[in-house]
Structures are given as structure tokens and as C-alpha cells.
Amino acid sequence: MKLLKGYRKYLYERDTVFATIGVFIVIGLLALLPLNTGLLNPVKKAFADFDFNDLAYAKVGKKTDSIDPRIVIVNIGISDRAMIAGMLEKVSSQKPRAIGLDAYFDAEKDAEPDSLLEKVMHSTPRLIMASRMTWEEDSLIENRGYFAKTGNSFGYVNLVGEERGTIRYFTPFENYKRREFMSFTAALLNIADPVAFKKLHSRHKDLETINFRRGITKYLLADGNDVLSGNIVDTMFTDKIVLLGYISSSVNDIEDMHFTPMNPKMSGKAPPDMNGIVIHANILSMAMDKKYIHSSPFWVNWIITILIAWLHVSLFIRYYIDTHLWFHLVAKTAQIISAIFFVFLSIKCLELFSLKIDMKMPVTVIILAIDVIYFYEAFAVWLHEKYGFKTIFHHKH
């Protein structure tokens, strides 16, 4: 009780409040620094692409679900257009719920295979084809490629972060000049599961966090060559969502591979871990299961961060002034324990409640608090000696 009373004594001290404010001033100043130098730019990029919640997937072993029987992935490999046409015919003959072709055909090739594929696309019901969204001179353009006029529906396959880092989010819809563009997965849901599509649309989210729960081994997988030769079960695709896309043949094959939070190696020279078609499958599973990730509001994150900063600054000042002999041991121990605790708490919230809390700022204020107290003490003592500013740091330690 005596220890708690001594701690509470400093909670409402003016110096505690000012030092806490100082922590956020320092963070703001650091954010404004030009860190684009050759030395610091890699550090900046690494920190920008880091998320403590990735530990829930990569290190702690977030429980993954069983095989999703509603989705079948067909590996098209390096098949030519005639072979892809044959796969579409075989798949369509089994009457699937929807077919998604994650392949972009940017130009014509050989006339006969092109004509065959175009004919098959035109005659394949419930087919969603891949497009790509690009910004050109402040205009949003949907590029549908060479087979844009087949009459099929399209959905853009762009993934947020694919150009620079880890895939954690996707945009379900893009709106431009009163026109709504659907993502590849949203377009598939619109055909295969209208209820799930309505739920996704009603969330009105510009960005959705992907709830990664399955790797490639958790989906039914068929090889395109087996499909062409008929070496599959006659009802394998019946009433399923069938995704045709590229699956890497080995860890060294990084064609259409992306980094995701499920990557077992979070830092260093890790290879990308998931093909784009498997990411789309995870999005479909999440939407059909209605297992969305809920992010804590921005203002809640700031309240948590301010409270954590205030409580830690108060604790550190209490030992800095009253029991300076133990200050460094207590402060460093508190930093380590607090950082581990709050990261663990955010991981458990994601794992148990699908609630994502960003802990980068709280951990940052815990790390900076001690050094800010040193700077604040010097400043407060100077103000005291120069202008008579009242401070608890008026004596030497």
C-alpha cells in the first residue's frame, strides 16, 4: 500500500503531465525528420511494414481452420490459352457456383487459341475474369485486357501493399465518378453467395483487414493437367467456387507470390509465402464465414496510448526522485514487461475476438519515456533557476 501511495502521489503532478506531453512532442519531431537517407531509409521502410499482430499468425501459431470444402483452386501453371480454354470447359461442365479466372491477358497472341479462349469465355456462365485498376492522370481506369468484350463480369485483382510489402488489406469496392468497381472476390461473392456479398457491401469499408486462416494446404487443389485429362472426380467442382490461378511449384518459384502475416519468418531475407489466388481464397472464406477483423477506432488507440504513457512516466518519475538507486533496474524491467504484456494482449484480442489493436504507438511511448524524462528534468531545472518555475526536479540526484 505504501508503494502504491507513493506511485499515486506522482500521477497528478504537473511535471508528470508535462513530461507525458513531452513524449508525444518527441514522437512528433521524430516523425517530421527526413529519414530518407541511405542509412535510415531501410529502417523506416521495415518499421512501416511491421505489425505486432503478425505474431498471431507467424509466431504464436494462430489456430487455422480446417479445409474449406466450398472452394477449389485449379493450378493453371504455365498453360497456354488453348489449355486454359479446355480447363474452363471442364470446370463449367460440372456446374460450379462461380468460376474465377485470375489471369490477365494483355494482348493478342496466336489467332486460333485466342479465338477458342474467347469463345469459351463467352459461353461460360458465372465466370469472373481478372482486371487491374490503375490511376492515370487523376483518373481511375479498369484495365480488362484483350478479352474485355467477351461479355463476362470482371473484378480487379489489385491487392493493397503488393508493390511494397506485406499484404494485410484489400479494397472490396472502388468508387469513381458515381461508378462502383468490384474486386475479384466481391464479384465472385455476388454470384456465389449473395448474402455474404450484401454483408460485405453493407460494411462500407474502404479497407478490409484480411483474416488469414488458411494456407494452400487448407484448400482443395487440382492440377490443370489433371483437369484437362479428366483425372478428377466428376463432382469435384459441382456447387463450388472454383478459382483458376497460378500456384508456385517450389519455394524458389516466386511468380505471383506475396508476403502475408502467415509468413513464418517475419524479418530478414524471407521468401514471399502465398500466391495471389490463395489470398483471394482467404478473402472469400472470411466473407462467407462472416469472420471479419474489427479494428479498434483511432480515438480508442490514442486514449490507450496516452494512458499508457501517463502511467509509465508517473512510475518512472516516482523511482527517479524517491528511490533513485533502483531507478534503472525498475525502469528497464517495467519497459520490458510492459512491452511484452501489451503486445501479447493485442495478439490475444486478435486471436480470440478478431479485434485488431495497433500497439506500435503504445510500445514506442514506453521506450521513449525514460529518455524524455532526462530531457524534461534538464529543461525544468533550467526554468526553475531562470524563472522560478516550480518543479519536483529542483534538487540534485
Summary of the structure (lengths in Angstrom):
residues: 397
radius of gyration: 27.4
end to end distance: 25.3
largest distance: 90.0
contacts: 1197
relative contact order: 0.16
helix: 48%
strand: 16%
